[in-house]
Amino acid sequence: MKIIPAVSFLFFSLILLYLGKFLLLPLFIAVFLYIIIKSLSKDLRSLSLKFKINLNRILSIVLIFLFAIFLCYFSFKIFKINVNKVISNTSSYQQNLENITNYLSETFISKILSANQIFGKIDFFKIFTEFLNFLTNFAGNFSLVLIYLIFFVLEEKFFEKKLNEILDNKNKMKVFVKINDEIYNYFRIKVFTSFFTGTFTFIILFFLGNDLSTVFGIFSFFLNFIPYIGSLLSILLPSIFSYVQFLDPLNAFLTLFLLFFIQLFFGNFVEPKIMSKTLNLSPVILMIFFSLMGKLWGVSGMFLSVPILVVLLIIFNNFKETKKIAIFLSEKGINKNS
């Protein structure tokens, strides 16, 4: 009979997420950014001690926060310039796409699917213009996220005191400290590998002459937080666009091969080496949650789906009462003694 309350809880949770999108979405983005800033601030304090500079908690967070704001602003400006430049060249991309469509219509593919049905409705000018409008609107709504971030920083010290008073049991406090450390460790490593994945993606595309090298480089950084799907999109989208831009199979193949190597190197070698283990999330659960969050919160929901699942997996795995849920969410199961 426990199934009925669980289903009811899930149903009302989905309704709450959908109806409370205007409030919960910026809140979740703020939490995600705060975790990253907090984890990086710890590294900054550790690094400063090596140079005999003593940074307190607030100062280190403020420095990382200001650097993150500058980086986001700088990235947005470059992003906008790159997209505007591409918009001015959409007529040539559209012409190349028509050439590809005409070529495919004359091959055996046309017997299976009409090339016009696949490519005929693609309008690059409309796509890039709407995408630019989305970025502008997102930047405008980012003020609420910043307000949440400021309150998180101010409230953190008092939250720790309240948590100490509520949890008089030292063992429970150790569990919360462990959860805290595991979450920060995951995001710290993920930011590190995502940064280098995005940087090398940009370098490769820049030297191959891809007009959207900056856009795809930044995309690669964020998509790296989404396993399986993110890596696939980081490879396929630049490769397809490369072929549309140049109509050169060699350039598209080089793009595909080099980006595949970058994703393979950082995703299957560097990241597991640093983490000592790969991300243990069930691909099926991930796809379901990814699609669900996409329906509820759009693109932002897709991006947040994996960090939310990772945090839930870490939390559930550290309590005996929810250990079975953690096993259900995991890909290979979880050591019950962990």
C-alpha positions as CSV (number, residue, x, y, z in Angstrom):
1,M,0.0,0.0,0.0
2,K,3.1,2.2,0.2
3,I,2.9,2.6,-3.6
4,I,-0.2,4.9,-3.5
5,P,1.4,7.6,-1.2
6,A,4.6,7.5,-3.3
7,V,2.7,8.0,-6.6
8,S,0.6,10.7,-5.0
9,F,3.7,12.5,-3.8
10,L,5.3,12.2,-7.2
11,F,2.2,13.5,-8.9
12,F,1.9,16.6,-6.6
13,S,5.6,17.2,-6.9
14,L,5.3,17.4,-10.7
15,I,2.4,19.8,-10.4
16,L,4.4,22.0,-8.0
17,L,7.4,22.0,-10.3
18,Y,5.2,23.0,-13.3
19,L,3.1,25.7,-11.5
20,G,6.0,27.1,-9.5
21,K,8.4,27.3,-12.5
22,F,8.6,31.1,-12.3
23,L,10.0,30.8,-8.7
24,L,11.6,27.4,-8.6
25,L,13.6,27.6,-11.9
26,P,15.8,30.6,-10.9
27,L,16.0,29.1,-7.4
28,F,17.4,25.8,-8.7
29,I,19.8,27.7,-11.1
30,A,21.0,29.8,-8.1
31,V,21.6,26.6,-6.0
32,F,23.5,25.0,-8.9
33,L,25.7,28.1,-9.3
34,Y,26.2,28.5,-5.6
35,I,27.5,25.0,-5.3
36,I,30.0,25.6,-8.0
37,I,31.1,29.0,-6.5
38,K,31.3,27.5,-3.0
39,S,33.4,24.5,-4.2
40,L,35.8,26.8,-6.2
41,S,36.1,29.2,-3.3
42,K,37.4,26.3,-1.2
43,D,40.1,25.6,-3.8
44,L,40.9,29.3,-3.9
45,R,41.4,29.4,-0.1
46,S,43.6,26.2,-0.2
47,L,45.7,27.8,-3.0
48,S,46.0,31.1,-1.2
49,L,47.5,29.4,1.9
50,K,50.3,28.0,-0.2
51,F,51.2,31.6,-1.0
52,K,50.8,32.5,2.7
53,I,47.7,34.6,2.0
54,N,44.8,34.0,4.4
55,L,41.4,34.5,2.6
56,N,38.3,34.2,4.7
57,R,35.2,32.4,3.5
58,I,33.2,35.5,2.5
59,L,36.1,37.1,0.6
60,S,36.9,34.0,-1.3
61,I,33.3,33.5,-2.3
62,V,33.0,37.2,-3.4
63,L,36.2,36.9,-5.5
64,I,34.9,33.8,-7.3
65,F,31.5,35.3,-7.6
66,L,32.9,38.5,-9.2
67,F,35.1,36.5,-11.5
68,A,32.1,34.3,-12.5
69,I,30.0,37.4,-13.2
70,F,32.8,38.9,-15.4
71,L,33.2,35.6,-17.2
72,C,29.5,35.2,-17.9
73,Y,29.2,38.8,-19.1
74,F,32.3,38.4,-21.3
75,S,31.1,35.1,-22.7
76,F,27.6,36.5,-23.4
77,K,29.1,39.4,-25.3
78,I,31.3,37.2,-27.4
79,F,28.4,34.8,-27.9
80,K,26.1,37.6,-29.1
81,I,28.8,39.0,-31.5
82,N,29.4,35.5,-32.9
83,V,25.7,34.8,-33.4
84,N,25.1,38.2,-35.0
85,K,28.0,37.6,-37.4
86,V,26.5,34.2,-38.3
87,I,23.0,35.7,-38.8
88,S,24.5,38.0,-41.5
89,N,25.7,34.8,-43.4
90,T,22.5,32.8,-43.1
91,S,21.7,33.2,-46.8
92,S,24.8,31.2,-47.8
93,Y,24.0,28.5,-45.2
94,Q,20.5,28.3,-46.5
95,Q,21.7,28.0,-50.1
96,N,24.1,25.2,-49.0
97,L,21.3,23.4,-47.2
98,E,19.2,23.6,-50.4
99,N,22.1,22.0,-52.3
100,I,22.4,19.2,-49.8
101,T,18.6,18.7,-50.0
102,N,18.7,18.5,-53.8
103,Y,21.6,16.1,-53.7
104,L,19.8,13.8,-51.2
105,S,16.6,13.9,-53.2
106,E,18.5,12.3,-56.1
107,T,19.9,9.4,-54.0
108,F,18.4,6.2,-52.5
109,I,17.5,8.1,-49.3
110,S,14.6,9.8,-51.1
111,K,13.0,6.4,-51.4
112,I,12.9,6.1,-47.7
113,L,12.4,9.7,-46.5
114,S,11.8,12.9,-48.5
115,A,14.8,15.2,-48.0
116,N,12.4,18.1,-48.2
117,Q,10.5,16.8,-45.2
118,I,13.8,16.7,-43.2
119,F,15.6,19.9,-44.3
120,G,13.0,21.9,-46.2
121,K,11.5,23.5,-43.1
122,I,14.9,24.6,-41.6
123,D,15.3,28.3,-41.6
124,F,18.7,29.4,-40.2
125,F,17.8,33.0,-39.9
126,K,14.8,32.2,-37.8
127,I,16.7,29.7,-35.7
128,F,19.6,32.0,-34.9
129,T,17.3,35.1,-34.3
130,E,15.1,33.2,-31.9
131,F,18.1,31.8,-30.1
132,L,19.6,35.3,-29.7
133,N,16.2,36.5,-28.3
134,F,16.2,33.6,-25.9
135,L,19.7,34.5,-24.6
136,T,18.7,38.2,-24.2
137,N,15.6,37.3,-22.2
138,F,17.5,34.8,-20.1
139,A,20.1,37.5,-19.3
140,G,17.4,39.9,-18.4
141,N,15.8,37.3,-16.0
142,F,19.1,36.5,-14.4
143,S,18.7,39.3,-11.8
144,L,16.5,37.1,-9.7
145,V,19.2,34.3,-9.7
146,L,21.7,36.9,-8.5
147,I,19.5,37.9,-5.6
148,Y,19.1,34.3,-4.6
149,L,22.9,33.8,-4.7
150,I,23.5,36.8,-2.5
151,F,21.0,35.5,0.1
152,F,22.6,32.0,0.0
153,V,26.0,33.5,0.8
154,L,24.6,35.7,3.7
155,E,22.4,32.8,5.0
156,E,25.0,30.1,4.9
157,K,26.6,30.8,8.3
158,F,23.3,30.9,10.1
159,F,22.1,27.7,8.3
160,E,25.1,25.8,9.6
161,K,24.3,27.0,13.2
162,K,20.6,26.0,12.8
163,L,21.7,22.6,11.4
164,N,24.0,22.0,14.4
165,E,21.1,22.8,16.8
166,I,18.6,20.6,15.0
167,L,21.0,17.6,14.6
168,D,22.2,17.0,18.2
169,N,23.4,13.6,17.0
170,K,27.0,13.8,15.8
171,N,26.7,10.8,13.5
172,K,23.9,12.6,11.6
173,M,26.0,15.7,11.3
174,K,28.8,13.6,9.8
175,V,26.4,12.3,7.2
176,F,25.5,15.9,6.2
177,V,29.2,16.9,6.1
178,K,29.9,13.8,3.8
179,I,27.0,14.8,1.5
180,N,28.2,18.3,1.4
181,D,31.8,17.2,0.5
182,E,30.6,14.7,-2.2
183,I,28.4,17.3,-3.9
184,Y,31.2,20.0,-3.9
185,N,33.7,17.4,-5.1
186,Y,31.5,16.4,-8.0
187,F,30.8,19.9,-9.2
188,R,34.5,21.0,-8.8
189,I,35.7,18.2,-11.0
190,K,32.9,18.6,-13.5
191,V,33.6,22.4,-13.9
192,F,37.3,21.5,-14.4
193,T,36.8,18.9,-17.1
194,S,33.9,21.0,-18.7
195,F,36.2,24.0,-19.0
196,F,38.9,22.1,-20.8
197,T,36.4,20.3,-23.0
198,G,34.9,23.6,-24.1
199,T,38.3,25.2,-24.6
200,F,39.6,22.5,-26.8
201,T,36.3,22.3,-28.7
202,F,36.6,26.0,-29.4
203,I,40.3,25.7,-30.5
204,I,39.6,22.8,-32.9
205,L,36.6,24.5,-34.5
206,F,38.4,27.9,-34.7
207,F,41.3,26.4,-36.6
208,L,38.9,24.5,-38.9
209,G,37.2,27.8,-39.7
210,N,33.8,27.0,-38.1
211,D,31.8,30.2,-37.9
212,L,30.1,29.0,-34.7
213,S,33.4,28.0,-32.9
214,T,32.7,30.3,-29.9
215,V,29.1,29.2,-29.6
216,F,29.9,25.5,-29.8
217,G,32.8,25.9,-27.4
218,I,30.5,27.5,-24.7
219,F,27.8,24.9,-25.6
220,S,30.3,22.1,-25.0
221,F,31.1,23.5,-21.5
222,F,27.4,23.3,-20.5
223,L,26.6,20.1,-22.4
224,N,29.4,18.3,-20.6
225,F,27.2,18.3,-17.5
226,I,24.7,16.1,-19.4
227,P,26.2,12.6,-19.8
228,Y,25.6,10.6,-23.0
229,I,23.3,13.2,-24.7
230,G,25.5,16.1,-24.0
231,S,28.6,14.5,-25.5
232,L,26.7,13.3,-28.5
233,L,25.3,16.8,-29.2
234,S,28.8,18.4,-28.6
235,I,30.1,16.2,-31.5
236,L,27.2,16.0,-33.9
237,L,26.0,19.7,-34.0
238,P,29.4,21.2,-34.9
239,S,30.0,18.4,-37.5
240,I,26.7,18.9,-39.2
241,F,27.0,22.7,-39.2
242,S,30.6,22.3,-40.6
243,Y,29.2,20.4,-43.6
244,V,26.4,22.9,-44.1
245,Q,28.9,25.8,-43.9
246,F,31.6,24.4,-46.2
247,L,30.0,21.5,-48.2
248,D,33.3,19.8,-47.5
249,P,33.1,16.2,-46.3
250,L,36.7,16.2,-45.2
251,N,36.2,19.3,-42.9
252,A,33.1,17.7,-41.4
253,F,34.9,14.4,-40.9
254,L,37.9,16.1,-39.2
255,T,35.5,18.0,-37.0
256,L,33.7,14.8,-36.1
257,F,36.9,12.8,-35.4
258,L,38.7,15.5,-33.4
259,L,35.7,16.3,-31.2
260,F,35.0,12.6,-30.7
261,F,38.6,12.3,-29.5
262,I,38.2,15.3,-27.1
263,Q,35.0,13.9,-25.6
264,L,36.6,10.4,-25.3
265,F,39.7,11.7,-23.7
266,F,38.1,13.9,-21.0
267,G,34.9,11.9,-20.5
268,N,36.4,8.4,-20.4
269,F,39.9,9.0,-19.2
270,V,40.5,12.3,-17.4
271,E,37.2,12.6,-15.5
272,P,37.0,9.0,-14.2
273,K,40.7,9.2,-13.3
274,I,40.1,12.3,-11.1
275,M,36.8,11.1,-9.7
276,S,38.0,7.5,-9.2
277,K,34.7,6.4,-10.6
278,T,32.3,7.3,-13.4
279,L,29.0,9.0,-12.9
280,N,26.8,6.2,-11.6
281,L,23.4,7.2,-13.0
282,S,21.0,4.8,-14.8
283,P,20.8,5.9,-18.5
284,V,17.1,5.0,-18.5
285,I,16.3,7.0,-15.4
286,L,18.4,9.8,-16.8
287,M,16.6,9.9,-20.1
288,I,13.1,9.8,-18.4
289,F,14.1,12.6,-16.0
290,F,15.8,14.6,-18.8
291,S,12.6,14.4,-21.0
292,L,10.4,15.2,-18.0
293,M,12.4,18.3,-16.9
294,G,12.5,19.4,-20.5
295,K,8.7,19.3,-20.7
296,L,8.3,21.1,-17.4
297,W,11.1,23.7,-17.6
298,G,12.3,23.7,-21.2
299,V,16.0,23.9,-22.0
300,S,16.9,25.1,-18.5
301,G,15.2,22.0,-17.1
302,M,17.2,19.7,-19.4
303,F,20.4,21.3,-18.2
304,L,19.5,21.1,-14.5
305,S,18.2,17.5,-14.7
306,V,21.5,15.8,-14.3
307,P,22.9,18.0,-11.4
308,I,19.6,17.4,-9.6
309,L,19.8,13.7,-10.1
310,V,23.4,13.6,-9.0
311,V,22.6,15.5,-5.8
312,L,19.6,13.2,-5.1
313,L,21.7,10.1,-5.7
314,I,24.4,11.4,-3.2
315,I,21.7,12.3,-0.6
316,F,19.7,9.1,-0.9
317,N,22.9,7.0,-0.8
318,N,23.9,8.4,2.6
319,F,20.7,7.5,4.5
320,K,19.6,3.9,5.2
321,E,16.0,4.7,4.7
322,T,16.6,5.9,1.1
323,K,19.4,3.5,0.1
324,K,17.0,1.5,-2.1
325,I,16.0,4.6,-4.0
326,A,19.7,5.3,-4.6
327,I,20.2,1.8,-6.0
328,F,17.2,2.3,-8.3
329,L,18.6,5.6,-9.6
330,S,22.1,4.1,-10.1
331,E,23.4,2.4,-13.2
332,K,25.5,-0.4,-11.6
333,G,24.0,-0.5,-8.1
334,I,25.6,0.9,-5.0
335,N,27.7,-0.7,-2.3
336,K,25.4,-0.9,0.7
337,N,28.3,-0.4,3.1
338,S,29.3,2.9,1.4
